[in-house]
């Protein structure tokens, strides 16, 4: 299991992607790239739609489980519930959780009253192993 806390800034996305690629180096590259993309979308959503944790940062946790790579981003909560939606073709946003849903075997949202965690499980698919 890995974990990192990052500032809610665009530079943190690059840092998280790099850390994930390194930490998951034993997995096929397509799996690492899917995990990095899911993390990017979850982190970006937390930056745009939620507040940071009490320490001013966001938490990113991951691990390899029986069903795939589990990734979670925890923030200080926001005014709305994260949901996947269909964006208009000309829209410049609104596709993040749809991308997550397409890459993940499952995903969800957990709230504990103060914090919100959006998590996803990226499977190691046969097609990904074949591309590696």
Contact map, one row per residue, 1 for C-alpha under 8 A:
111000000000000000000000000000000000000000000000000000000000111100000000000000000000000000000000000000000000000000000000000000000000
111100000000000000000010000000000000000000000000000000000000111000000000000000000000000000000000000000000000000000000000000000000000
111110000000000000000000000000000000000000000000000000000011110000000000000000000000000000000000000000000000000000000000000000000000
011111000000000100000000000000000000000000000000000000000011100000000000000000000000000000000000000000000000000000000000000000000000
001111100000000000000000000000000000000000000000000000001111000000000000000000000000000000000000000000000000000000000000000000000000
000111110001000000000000000000000000000000000000000000001111000000000000000000000000000000000000000000000000000000000000000000000000
000011111001000000000000000000000000000000000000000000011100000000000000000000000000000000000000000000000000000000000000000000000000
000001111101000000000000000000000000000000000110000100011100000000000000000000000000000000000000000000000000000000000000000000000000
000000111111100000000000000000000000000000000010000000000000000000000000000000000000000000000000000000000000000000000000000000000000
000000011111110000000000000000000000000000000000000000000000000000000000000000000000000000000000000000000000000000000000000000000000
000000001111111000000000000000000000000000000000000000000000000000000000000000000000000000000000000000000000000000000000000000000000
000001111111111100000000000000000000000000000000000000000000000000000000000000000000000000000000000000000000000000000000000000000000
000000001111111110000000000000000000000100110000000000000000000000000000000000000000000000000000000000000000000000000000000000000000
000000000111111111000000000000000000000000000000000000000000000000000000000000000000000000000000000000000000000000000000000000000000
000000000011111111100000000000000000000000000000000000000000000000000000000000000000000000000000000000000000000000000000000000000000
000100000001111111110000000000000001001100000000000000000001000000000000000000000000000000000000000000000000000000000000000000000000
000000000000111111111000000000000001101100000000000000000000000000000000000000000000000000000000000000000000000000000000000000000000
000000000000011111111100000000000000000000000000000000000000000000000000000000000000000000000000000000000000000000000000000000000000
000000000000001111111110000000000000000000000000000000000000000000000000000000000000000000000000000000000000000000000000000000000000
000000000000000111111111000000010011000000000000000000000000000000000000000000000000000000000000000000000000000000000000000000000000
000000000000000011111111100000011001000000000000000000000000000000000000000000000000000000000000000000000000000000000000000000000000
000000000000000001111111100000000000000000000000000000000000000000000000000000000000000000000000000000000000000000000000000000000000
010000000000000000111111100000000000000000000000000000000000000000000000000000000000000000000000000000000000000000000000000000000000
000000000000000000011111111000010000000000000000000000000000000000000000000000000000000000000000000000000000000000000000000000000000
000000000000000000001111111110010000000000000000000000000000000000000000000000000000000000000000000000000000000000000000000000000000
000000000000000000000001111100000000000000000000000000000000000000000000000000000000000000000000000000000000000000000000000000000000
000000000000000000000001111110110000000000000000000000000000000000000000000000000000000000000000000000000000000000000000000000000000
000000000000000000000000111111110000000000000000000000000000000000000000000000000000000000000000000000000000000000000000000000011001
000000000000000000000000101111111000000000000000000000000000000000000000000000000000000000000000000000000000000000000000000000000001
000000000000000000000000000111111100000000000000000000000000000000000000000000000000000000000000000000000000000000000000000000011011
000000000000000000000000001111111110000000000000000000000000000000000000000000000000000000000000000000000000000000000000011100010000
000000000000000000011001101111111111000000000000000000000000000000000000000000000000000000000000000000000000000000000000000000000000
000000000000000000001000000011111111100000000000000000000000000000000000000000000000000000000000000000000000000000000000000000000000
000000000000000000000000000001111111110000000000000000000000000000000000000000000000000000000000000000100000000000000000010000000000
000000000000000000010000000000111111111000000000000000000000000000001010000000000000000000000000000000000000000000000000010000000000
000000000000000110011000000000011111111100000000000000000000000000000000000000000000000000000000000000000000000000000000000000000000
000000000000000010000000000000001111111110000000000000000000000000000000000000000000000000000000000000000000000000000000000000000000
000000000000000000000000000000000111111111000000000000000000000000000010000000000000000000000000001100100000000000000001000000000000
000000000000000110000000000000000011111111100000000000000000000000000011100000000000000000000000000000000000000000000000000000000000
000000000000100110000000000000000001111111110000000000000000000000000000000000000000000000000000000000000000000000000000000000000000
000000000000000000000000000000000000111111111000000000000000000000000000000000000000000000000001101100000000000000000000000000000000
000000000000000000000000000000000000011111111100000000000000000000000001100000000000000000000001100100000000000000000110000000000000
000000000000100000000000000000000000001111111110000000000001000000000000100000000000000000000000000000000000000000000000000000000000
000000000000100000000000000000000000000111111111000000000000000000000000000000000000000000000000000000000000000000000000000000000000
000000000000000000000000000000000000000011111111110000000000000000000000000000000000000000000001000000000000000000000000000000000000
000000010000000000000000000000000000000001111111111100000100000000000000111000000000000000000000000000000000000000000000000000000000
000000011000000000000000000000000000000000111111111100000000000000000000000000000000000000000000000000000000000000000000000000000000
000000000000000000000000000000000000000000011111110000000000000000000000000000000000000000000000000000000000000000000000000000000000
000000000000000000000000000000000000000000001111111000000000000000000000000001110000000000000000000000000000000000000000000000000000
000000000000000000000000000000000000000000001111111100000000000000000000001111100000000000000000000000000000000000000000000000000000
000000000000000000000000000000000000000000000110111110000000000000000000001111000000000000000000000000000000000000000000000000000000
000000010000000000000000000000000000000000000110011111111100000000000000001110000000000000000000000000000000000000000000000000000000
000000000000000000000000000000000000000000000000001111111110000000000000011100000000000000000000000000000000000000100000000000000000
000000000000000000000000000000000000000000000000000111111000000000000000000100000000000000000000000000000000000000000000000000000000
000000000000000000000000000000000000000000000000000111111000000000000000000000000000000000000000000000000000000000000000000000000000
000000110000000000000000000000000000000000000000000111111100000000000000000000000000000000000000000000000000000000000000000000000000
000011110000000000000000000000000000000000000000000111111110000000000000001000000000000000000000000000000000000000000000000000000000
000011110000000000000000000000000000000000000100000110011111000000000000111100000000000000000000000000000000000000000000000000000000
001111000000000000000000000000000000000000000000000010001111100000000001111000000000000000000000000000000000000000000000000000000000
001111000000000100000000000000000000000000100000000000000111110000000011110000000000000000000000000000000000000000000000000000000000
111100000000000000000000000000000000000000000000000000000011111000000011100000000000000000000000000000000000000000000000000000000000
111000000000000000000000000000000000000000000000000000000001111100001111000000000000000000000000000000000000000000000000000000000000
110000000000000000000000000000000000000000000000000000000000111110001110000000000000000000000000000000000000000000000000000000000000
100000000000000000000000000000000000000000000000000000000000011111111100000000000000000000000000000000000000000000000000000000000000
000000000000000000000000000000000000000000000000000000000000001111111100000000000000000000000000000000000000000000000000000000000000
000000000000000000000000000000000000000000000000000000000000000111110000000000000000000000000000000000000000000000000000000000000000
000000000000000000000000000000000000000000000000000000000000000111111000000000000000000000000000000000000000000000000000111100000000
000000000000000000000000000000000000000000000000000000000000000111111100000000000000000000000000000000000000000000000000111100000000
000000000000000000000000000000000010000000000000000000000000011110111110000000000000000000000000000000000000000000000000111100000000
000000000000000000000000000000000000000000000000000000000000011110011111000000000000000000000000000000000000000000000011110000000000
000000000000000000000000000000000010011000000000000000000001111000001111100000000000000000000000000000000000000000000011110000000000
000000000000000000000000000000000000001001000000000000000011110000000111110000000000000000000000000000000000000000001111000000000000
000000000000000000000000000000000000001001100100000000000111100000000011111000000000000000000000000000000000000000001110000000000000
000000000000000000000000000000000000000000000100000010000111000000000001111100000000000000000000000000000000000000111100000000000000
000000000000000000000000000000000000000000000100011110001110000000000000111110000000000000000000000000000000000000111000000000000000
000000000000000000000000000000000000000000000000011111000100000000000000011111000000000000000000000000000000000001110000000000000000
000000000000000000000000000000000000000000000000011100000000000000000000001111100000000000000000000000000000001001110000000000000000
000000000000000000000000000000000000000000000000111000000000000000000000000111111000000000000000000000000000000000010000000000000000
000000000000000000000000000000000000000000000000110000000000000000000000000011111000000000000000000000000000000000000000000000000000
000000000000000000000000000000000000000000000000100000000000000000000000000001111100000000000000000000000000000000000000000000000000
000000000000000000000000000000000000000000000000000000000000000000000000000001111110000000000000000000000000000000000000000000000000
000000000000000000000000000000000000000000000000000000000000000000000000000000011111000000000000100000000000100000000100000000000000
000000000000000000000000000000000000000000000000000000000000000000000000000000001111100000000000100000000000000000000000000000000000
000000000000000000000000000000000000000000000000000000000000000000000000000000000111110000000011110010000000000000000000000000000000
000000000000000000000000000000000000000000000000000000000000000000000000000000000011111000000110110000000000000000000000000000000000
000000000000000000000000000000000000000000000000000000000000000000000000000000000001111100000110010000000000000000000000000000000000
000000000000000000000000000000000000000000000000000000000000000000000000000000000000111110101110000000000000000000000000000000000000
000000000000000000000000000000000000000000000000000000000000000000000000000000000000011111100000000000000000000000000000000000000000
000000000000000000000000000000000000000000000000000000000000000000000000000000000000001111100000000000000000000000000000000000000000
000000000000000000000000000000000000000000000000000000000000000000000000000000000000000111110000000000000000000000000000000000000000
000000000000000000000000000000000000000000000000000000000000000000000000000000000000001111111100000000000000000000000000000000000000
000000000000000000000000000000000000000000000000000000000000000000000000000000000000000001111100000000000000000000000000000000000000
000000000000000000000000000000000000000000000000000000000000000000000000000000000000001000111111000000000000000000000000000000000000
000000000000000000000000000000000000000000000000000000000000000000000000000000000000111000111111100000000000000000000000000000000000
000000000000000000000000000000000000000000000000000000000000000000000000000000000001111000001111111000000000000000000000000000000000
000000000000000000000000000000000000000011001000000000000000000000000000000000000001000000001111111100000000000000000000000000000000
000000000000000000000000000000000000000011000000000000000000000000000000000000000111100000000111111110000000000000000000000000000000
000000000000000000000000000000000000000000000000000000000000000000000000000000000001110000000011111111000000000000000000000000000000
000000000000000000000000000000000000010010000000000000000000000000000000000000000000000000000011111111100000000000000000000000000000
000000000000000000000000000000000000010011000000000000000000000000000000000000000000000000000001111111110010000000000001000000000000
000000000000000000000000000000000000000000000000000000000000000000000000000000000001000000000000111111111110000000000000000000000000
000000000000000000000000000000000000000000000000000000000000000000000000000000000000000000000000011111110000000000000000000000000000
000000000000000000000000000000000100010000000000000000000000000000000000000000000000000000000000001111111000000000000000010000000000
000000000000000000000000000000000000000000000000000000000000000000000000000000000000000000000000000111111110000000000001111000000000
000000000000000000000000000000000000000000000000000000000000000000000000000000000000000000000000000010111110000000000001111000000000
000000000000000000000000000000000000000000000000000000000000000000000000000000000000000000000000000010011111000000000001110000000000
000000000000000000000000000000000000000000000000000000000000000000000000000000000000000000000000000110011111100000000111100000000000
000000000000000000000000000000000000000000000000000000000000000000000000000000000000000000000000000000000111110000000111000000000000
000000000000000000000000000000000000000000000000000000000000000000000000000000000100000000000000000000000011111000011110000000000000
000000000000000000000000000000000000000000000000000000000000000000000000000000000000000000000000000000000001111100011100000000000000
000000000000000000000000000000000000000000000000000000000000000000000000000010000000000000000000000000000000111111111000000000000000
000000000000000000000000000000000000000000000000000000000000000000000000000000000000000000000000000000000000011111110000000000000000
000000000000000000000000000000000000000000000000000000000000000000000000000000000000000000000000000000000000001111110000000000000000
000000000000000000000000000000000000000000000000000000000000000000000000000110000000000000000000000000000000001111110000000000000000
000000000000000000000000000000000000000000000000000010000000000000000000011110000000000000000000000000000000001111111000000000000000
000000000000000000000000000000000000000000000000000000000000000000000000011111000000000000000000000000000000111111111100000000000000
000000000000000000000000000000000000000000000000000000000000000000000001111000000000000000000000000000000000111000111110000000000000
000000000000000000000000000000000000000001000000000000000000000000000001110000000100000000000000000000000011110000011111000000000000
000000000000000000000000000000000000000001000000000000000000000000000111100000000000000000000000000000000011100000001111100000000000
000000000000000000000000000000000000010000000000000000000000000000000111000000000000000000000000000100011111000000000111110000000000
000000000000000000000000000000000000000000000000000000000000000000111110000000000000000000000000000000011110000000000011111000000000
000000000000000000000000000000100110000000000000000000000000000000111110000000000000000000000000000000111100000000000001111100000000
000000000000000000000000000000100000000000000000000000000000000000111000000000000000000000000000000000011000000000000000111110000000
000000000000000000000000000000100000000000000000000000000000000000111000000000000000000000000000000000000000000000000000011111011000
000000000000000000000000000000000000000000000000000000000000000000000000000000000000000000000000000000000000000000000000001111111000
000000000000000000000000000000000000000000000000000000000000000000000000000000000000000000000000000000000000000000000000000111111100
000000000000000000000000000000000000000000000000000000000000000000000000000000000000000000000000000000000000000000000000000011111110
000000000000000000000000000101100000000000000000000000000000000000000000000000000000000000000000000000000000000000000000000111111111
000000000000000000000000000101000000000000000000000000000000000000000000000000000000000000000000000000000000000000000000000111111111
000000000000000000000000000000000000000000000000000000000000000000000000000000000000000000000000000000000000000000000000000001111111
000000000000000000000000000001000000000000000000000000000000000000000000000000000000000000000000000000000000000000000000000000111111
000000000000000000000000000111000000000000000000000000000000000000000000000000000000000000000000000000000000000000000000000000011111
